[in-house]
Amino acid sequence: MTGVQKLENSKRNKIQAYDLAIHDWYQFILGYPPHLVRHYIEKFGVSKYDIVFDPFCGTGTTPVEALKNGISSYGLEANPIATFASKVKTYTDYDPDLLLEYLAYIRRSMESSYSNYGIVEPQADLFSYKARFCTIKVKDIINLTESQLQVIPKGFISPKPLLKVLIIKEIIRSIENKDARDFFLLALAKFIVKEAGNVRFGPEVGRTKPKSDIESIHSFTTIAEIMINDVQKTKLTGQAQIMQGDARSLDKYMTRELVRGINCVITSPPYPNEKDYTRSTRLESVLLDFIRNKRELRGIKENLLRSNSRNVFVSDNDSRYISSFSSITSIAQEVENRRLALNKTSGFERHYNKIILHYFGGLYRHLKTLRPYLARNCKLAYVVGDQMSFFRVLIPTAELLGEIAESLGYRIKEIELWRTRAATATKMQINENVLILEKK
Ligand SMILES: C[S@@+](CC[C@H](N)C(=O)[O-])C[C@H]1O[C@@H](n2cnc3c(N)ncnc32)[C@H](O)[C@@H]1O
């Protein structure tokens, strides 16, 4: 029995303290833990000469864990801030001394800029040490535009914390070294989520009680110091290349090296569960300029697998790829029948059956476009959850995905139970599985 299976169910999806380094710089609520990646690296016998690929890499758990194990990897992700996080986390050439110097510069600049704004911080330690610094003035602050404000859910951040975030952002932007700049921008993303914003992550993303003000100098510095400490103590070996794009059309992004053959895929596509993945990263995406208006938000959603009613569009047609799979079409039909029986008429509910069809159609496209890049005997692990979000009709995701995979030249090796969890609506225990495939 490997380490991962010894963990009890409640801990299986939790990152363990010894795994926090780098992974914890910025994480997705819906990500999987590093020990799961390690488990499949071991189980598949992946060696340092192999290439691991994660086509839905989120905030980079697979590529980071591969590098921690001396294995090169590739990642693809459609959400720009998650792609950015994966890139920053897999950069292997940071100079910790330089980062510490920049951190002193940021801290001193925060103190100086705050005093310029008349902001008094509870724990500010004004000018107590030597460092170069800049003072951000009112004219330097690039305030949020109306179009940006429109895409931030109401109440996600209060005015004083927002001003502090904007000041820190301008200070970081004045750093000339791009890798260091990106490093601190990721620290700021974490600071926005953990400290500045009024955002709560439950099963759904929601609002906390508004924080009218926050301490920021000490808390931002602490986040950055922990990250620098991780750089000092963590050895990453190999290379990672992270791309932004849509895993349903890999041909647009694949590079020559990848064409040589991927030996292992460890990944987790979104689940068909009514969760809007862009909402859980929305605040920091807008504040750090990854999304500037509704049009850009829509562009991102169009590149995602259809998994919820907020990212289904009139022109969608992924459903046509699975029209001959009666196991899938019959589930979609059952959802629609239940909607009619329950007399549910909202626009969202009318989409539920289509989501299921487009979702599996999108995964069909993904597996089809992936296959030519795989080395012989490539092993693949797809972590997917069964779902009951649409009028409580059970969607056995791993089984259905396996059926699609078999039709495209993959062999199902096994479906491993990863863990069980309570369905949001019914509290019934449903399975989260790992579908293990092999290229035929
Ligand atoms: C379950 S999360 C993966 C989390 C990841 N394993 C981690 O630990 O951070 C699924 C990811 O797939 C991304 N995604 C959804 N549709 C995509 C697509 N068509 N192409 C690439 N990425 C996509 C989402 O933005 C999300 O980051």
The ligand as a Gaussian input file, in Angstrom:
#p B3LYP/6-31G(d) Opt

LIG

0 1
 C      -10.152000      20.629000     -11.243000
 S       -9.264000      22.007000     -11.822000
 C       -7.629000      21.407000     -11.870000
 C       -6.877000      21.755000     -10.627000
 C       -5.442000      21.303000     -10.632000
 N       -5.305000      19.860000     -10.629000
 C       -4.732000      21.883000      -9.422000
 O       -4.343000      21.106000      -8.532000
 O       -4.626000      23.114000      -9.321000
 C       -9.676000      22.040000     -13.518000
 C       -8.948000      23.121000     -14.276000
 O       -9.242000      22.959000     -15.664000
 C       -9.268000      24.248000     -16.246000
 N       -9.954000      24.115000     -17.530000
 C      -11.283000      24.019000     -17.759000
 N      -11.524000      23.853000     -19.056000
 C      -10.331000      23.838000     -19.688000
 C       -9.922000      23.671000     -21.019000
 N      -10.807000      23.495000     -21.996000
 N       -8.605000      23.692000     -21.293000
 C       -7.688000      23.861000     -20.321000
 N       -8.013000      24.039000     -19.031000
 C       -9.313000      24.019000     -18.700000
 C       -9.962000      25.100000     -15.197000
 O       -9.676000      26.464000     -15.374000
 C       -9.350000      24.541000     -13.924000
 O       -8.192000      25.246000     -13.593000

